[in-house]
Amino acid sequence: MDAQTLASLDRRVPRYTSYPTAPHFGPSVDGARYAGWLAALPGDAPLSLYLHIPFCDSLCWFCGCNTSVVNRYAPVAAYLEDLRAEIGLVADHLDDGRKVAHVHFGGGSPSMLEAGDIAAIGALLKQRFSIADDAEIAVEFDPRGLSPETVAAFAAIGVNRASLGLQDINPQVQQAINRLQPPESNIRAVAMLREAGVDALNLDLIYGLPYQDEAGIAATVDHACSLEPDRIALFGYAHVPGMKRHQLLIPEEALPDTAARFAQAGLAAERLMAAGYRRIGLDHFVRPGDAMARAADLGTLRRNFQGYSADPAATLIGLGASAIGALPQGYVQNASDVPTWRKAVREGRLPVARGIAIDDDDRLRRAVIDSLMCFLEVDLEALGRRHGSAEDFERELARLEPYRAMGLIEINGAQVRVVEPGRPFVRLIAAVFDVRLDAAPARHSRAV
């Protein structure tokens, strides 16, 4: 692809882990409304739980997560006490023993929790919910300084999947993003996890970081493959210093340009597929027998706030400061700052600060966007019938014509298919169906 065409496609659009996307959430959805939504959930529908731990012991300058640095454990312990209280508040609004199909500990760095607190949270979840025997319980681990005691504590509460941030193994890149993580720490962490019986392994890689080049990307991918993970996610670095001020510490002159980013992503993808991984959607690579590959074949693959998922639960309950939940009625997000979140919890209120109720058109457009993001194709007529809509998408089909002219998609009547050259640009193609797309580009990450 020539540089001019590539530059024209390098716009800022959502990642579409939800629709409508988070910038459109507002204060019309609060804790009281959330309580009503929880009460209305079908009693036999399984839930998915996300627990947010917004603390790290050092700040990675590339990070876009809601987290803060602590140099002592007391604030973490206090937060966990309130997190357990929130779990109780949410459970009080649900039928006893609601079935849970998936649990995810995210951050921040959940692996900084002490063993006693890990055990206490695990015990409370099992007390207030019915954790399915085949539930996936996942934790985001920081390989740096990970201890056998921490791994053993998580394994004891049923954790069976680990997600490790690997990013890049080049020391110059690591220095520039303030995350020194030698390959030996990754090898050691994986060995500890597998010895403890946590066999399912995800790795996160990032391209577009300062000082990255294709040789470094190749070395990083080879190192990642040597760890034999089940899934690898390949993300483009989102440089949004207007939203994340600490990213100003990254030297912008060292960031690769659009063409270099595109080449890095392409090289990494080729190398991963050559190593036997199957490409899923935009940016995930999985072993052919993985549950995510099966979900892709069965048409049950979905997008959520962790990216692609084989999680069967339609309802996601977010717990902790800034955590987002997804329910049939819409989306909710807890207060982002810990003091505001804590105040609500201690007053016995669900700590929701914002959200959005969705209507039938949102549900239809979400289905269209999810189909494109997950399966690279959509049958607009079939989805319209399924959702009881007469929407013909005539305007959107006309807006897709430039992508067809570029050879990125095929259109046959109401059927749209993203061909392989268009895969890296599927977010742009999906954005055509987003009638709420904000005009403020700084809110979103680059498409390339």
N, C-alpha and C positions, 0 to 999 in steps of 0.2 A: 504494500500500500504506500502511495507516495506521501511525502511529508505534508503537503497542503491538505490532502483529504484527511489524513490522520489528525492534523491540528483542528480541522473543522468538526471532528467527532469528539474532541477532548473537552466536553462540556461537563458541568457539575449537575448531577442528578442523584436522586436517592438510591440507597442500596436495596430498597424494597424488602426489608424484613417485616414490614407491615404495610397495610393500606387501609385508610389514610396513614401517612407517615407522621412521625413524632412532632415535627414542627407545627402541625395543625392541631395538636392537642391544646385544650384550653380549660379554664376553671369551671366550665359548666358541668363537668363531671367531678364530683367530690366524694368524700367518704360515705355520705348518706346514700348517694345514688349507687355507689359501688355495693353497698350492703343489700340494696334491692336486687341488683344483678346477681349477687351471690345466692340470695334466697331463691331466685327463679331458676337456678341451674337444674337440669334434669338429674334426678337422684342416682341414676345408673351410669352417668357419663364419667369416665375416668378423668382425672386431673393431672396436670404437669405442674411441678413446683420449681420456681427459680429463687434462690437465696443469694442476695447480693452482699458481699463483704467489701466495703469501700475503703480498704486500708492496704498500704504497701510499706515496706521498710526502706524503699528508695524509689525515686520517681524516674520512670523511663520517659525521655523527652518526646518520643513519638506517640505516646499513649493518648487515646481519645476517650478513655473510660472515665467514669465518675469515681475518683479515688483520691485519697490524701495520704501523705507520708506520716508515719508515727515512729518515734524512737523508743517507745516503751509500750508495754502490753495493756496497761490500765484502761486506755480509751477503747481498745478492742474488747476487753472483757465487759465494760459497761455497755457497749453497743450490742454485744451478744445477749446480754440480759434483756434488753429492749426488743431484740429480734425474736427471742423466745416469747415475749409478751405479745408481739404482733402475730406470731403463729397461732397463739391461743385466740386472739381476737378474730382472725379470719376463720379458724375452725369453728368458733361459736356461731358463725353465720351460715354454717353448712350442716348437713345431716351428719350424725356421728359415723365415723369410720369410712369417710369417703375414699374410694379407691384412687390410688395414685400410680400412674404408669411410668413417670419419669421425674427425676429430681436432678437439678443442676446447681452446683455451688459455683458462683462466678465472682469476679472482682474487678479491680483489686487482686489481692492474693489470699485466697482461702487457705492456702497451705501454711500461712503464718499462724493459724489457730493452734492453741494448745490442746493436748490430747483430751483433757477433762472436758473442755468446752465442745469439742467434736462429739464426744460421747453423749453429752447432755442434749445437744441438738438432735442427734440421731435418735435418742430415746424419746424425745418429745414428738418428733415426726411419727414415729411408730405408735405412740400413744394416741395421737389425735387423728391419724389417718390410717388407712389400710394400704400399706405399701405392697404392690403386687409382687408375687414371687419372681416374676421375670422382669421387674422394673429395671430400667437403666438408671444408675445413680452415678453422676459424673461430677468431677471436680477439676477446676483449673489450677494446675500446680505450677509453681515457679521452681525450675530445677536448681536454681542457685541456693545452696544451703539447705536443701530438702533433707530431712532426717528420717531414718527408719521408724522412729517413734511416731512421727506425724503420719507417715504412710500406713503404718499398722493401725493407727486410730481410725483413719478413714476407712480402711478395709474392714475393720470390725463393725462399722455401721452399714456395711453393704455396698460400699463404693466399688464399682466394677469397670468404670471407664475414666481414664485420665486424659486431660488435655494440657499439652505443654507448649508454651510460647518459645519458639526457637529463633525466629526472625532471620538472622544472618550470622554466619560463624566468622566473618572477617573482623579482626580486632579493630581496624580503623573505623569500620562502620559501627561497631559496638561502642567505641569511644565516643563517636559523634552523636549517638542516641542515648548515652548514659546507661548502657546495659551491658556490663562486662560479663560474658557468659561463655567460658571456654567449652569446646566440644566435650571435654571429659566430664563436665557437670551434667550434660545431657545423657551421656552413656551411663553414668552412675545413677541418675534419677530413674531411668528406664529399668535398670537392673533391679533397683529397690522395689519399684512398682510391681514388676513381674514376679519377683520373689514373694511378695505379699499377696499374690493372686489377682492383682488388678491388671488384667491381660489386655483389655481393649485400650488402644492408644491412638490419640489424635495429636497431630503436630500443626502448629501455625507458622507459616513462612510469610515474609513480607518483601515485596519488591518496591522500588522507587525510593529507598532510603538514601541518605547522604553517602556519597563515595561508593555506592554499589556499582558494579559493572558485571558484564556477562560471565566472566571467569569466576567471580565470587559467587554469583547466583548458582552456577554449575556446581561449585564445590559445596555450597550449602545444601542443594538438592541431593547431592550424592551422600552427604552426611546424614541427612534426614532419612533417606531410603535405607541406609545401613542400620538404622534403629528399628526397621521393620514395623512401622506404624500401620494401623488399619485404615486411617484416614489422614489426609494432609489437606489443609486449607491454604490457599495461596492468595493473599490479600494485597491490594495496592495501598501504599502508605497514603493516608489522607492528611495533607498539610493544611490545617485550618487554624493558624495562630490567632485569628480573630475570635475564635471560640475557645481555644486551648492555649492560653498565654505562654505556657511553658514551652510550646513548640517554637517560640522565638529563639530559644537557645540552640536550635538546630541551624547550622550554616546554610542558608538558602542557596548560595552559590554552589554548594556541593550536591544539591539535589539533581538527579537525572532529568533531562528534558523529556518531552512527550515521546519522541522517537525511541529514546533509550529505555523509558519505562515499558513501552510496547514490546520492544525487543527482549527485555528481561522477562516479562510475563510469558512471551511466546517460547523462549528457550526453556524456562522452568517447566512449562506444560509439556513440551516435547520430551524433556528428560524424564518427567514423572511417568508419562505414558509408556516410554521405552522401558521403564523399570517394572511395568506390569500393572500400573494403576489405571483405573477407569475414570474418565473425566465425567463429573456430575455437574450439570448446570454451568454456572459461570466460573466458579473458583474452587471447587472441591474435587479431590482425587481419592478414590477408595479402592480397596481390594475387590476383585470381582464378586467374592462371596459375602461381602459386608452387607449388613442390614440396610444401609443407605442405597446400595446398588439394587437390592431386592425391591425397595420402596420405589425406586425409579422405574423398574420394570413393571411393577404392579400399578403404577399411577398414584401412589399414596405419598410420594415425596412432598415435602412442604417447606415453606420458609417461616422462620420465626426469628426472635431477636438474637439468637445465637447463629443464624445463618441457615443452611440447609439442615433438615432434620427428618429422621424416620419416626419421630415421636408420634404415637397414634392419638394422643389426647388433643381434643379440640379446644380445651380451656387451659390457659396458662395462668397460674397464680404467682404474681411477683411479690417477694417479701424482702424488706430491707429498704434503706434509703435509695431513692431514684429508680427502684425496680419497676418494670413495666409488666402489666398483665394483659392478657387477651381473653375476652369472653364473647359469647354469641352476640351480646348487645353492643360491644365496642371495646375500646382500650382504656386502661387506667394506668397512671404513673404516680408512684409515691413521691412525696416531697424529696427534692434532691439533696438538700443540706441536712446533715444529721441532726442538728438542734431542732429544726422544725418538725422533722419526722418523729424524733424522740418525744417532743411535747405532745403531739397527737396521740401517740401510743400510750403515754403515761396518763393521759386524760381519758383513755378507753375508747378513742376514736380511730377508725380506719384511716391511715395517714395519707390518703390519696390527695394530691394537689391539683392534678389536671387529668384530662383524658378526652375522649371523643366518642359520642354515640354514632353508630353507623346505620345507614339506611339501605334499602334494597339496591340502589344504584352503586353504592360503595361495595356491597357484597359482590355484585356482578363484576365490577372493575377489579376488585381484589382477586377474584377467580381468574380473570383474564391475565392479570399481571403475574400471578403465581404460576399459571400454566406456562407462560413464556419463560419465566425465570427458572422453573424447575425442569421443564421438558422441551424448551426451545420451540414450542409450537402451540397454537391455539385454534380451536374451531369456534368462531364467534357465534355462529348460529346455534350450535349444540349447547354452548354455555348459556346463551340467551333463553333457550327453551327450558333448560334446567332451572333457571332462576325466574322463570315466568315473565321475561322481559321481551319487549318488541324492539329494543335498541338495535339499529342496523349498523352502527359504527361507521357510517358513510364518511364522516369527517375524519375519523382516525385512519381509515384505509387510504384516504387521499393523502394524509400527512405521512404515511409510510412509503409513498412512492419514491422519494429520494433514496431511501434505504434499499429498495428493490433495484433502482438504477445503479447503485453502487455494488450490487451483487451480494448484499448482506442477508437478504430475505427472499423468500418466494411467497407469492400470494395467488391462491386459487379460489376465487369467489370469496367466501368468508373465512377461508382457512389461511392462516399465516404460519410460515415455518422459517425459523432462523437457520440458515445454512452455516457450515463450519466457519467461513471467514467472518460471519456476523456474530459468532459466540462472544467475543470480547466486548461487543457493543450491545448486548442484550438489555442492559439497563436503559440505554437510550431508546431502544425499541419499545420496551415496556412503558417508558415515560410518556409515550404518545397517548396512552389510555388513561393517564393521570390528569383528571380535570381539576385537581386541587393543587397542581404543581406550583410551588412558590416561586416567585420571580427573583428571590434573593439567593444568588448562586453560592454565597459563602456558607450557606447552611448545609450544603451537600458536598460529597467527595467527587473527585474527578472520575470521569467515565473510563479513562485510559490509564 
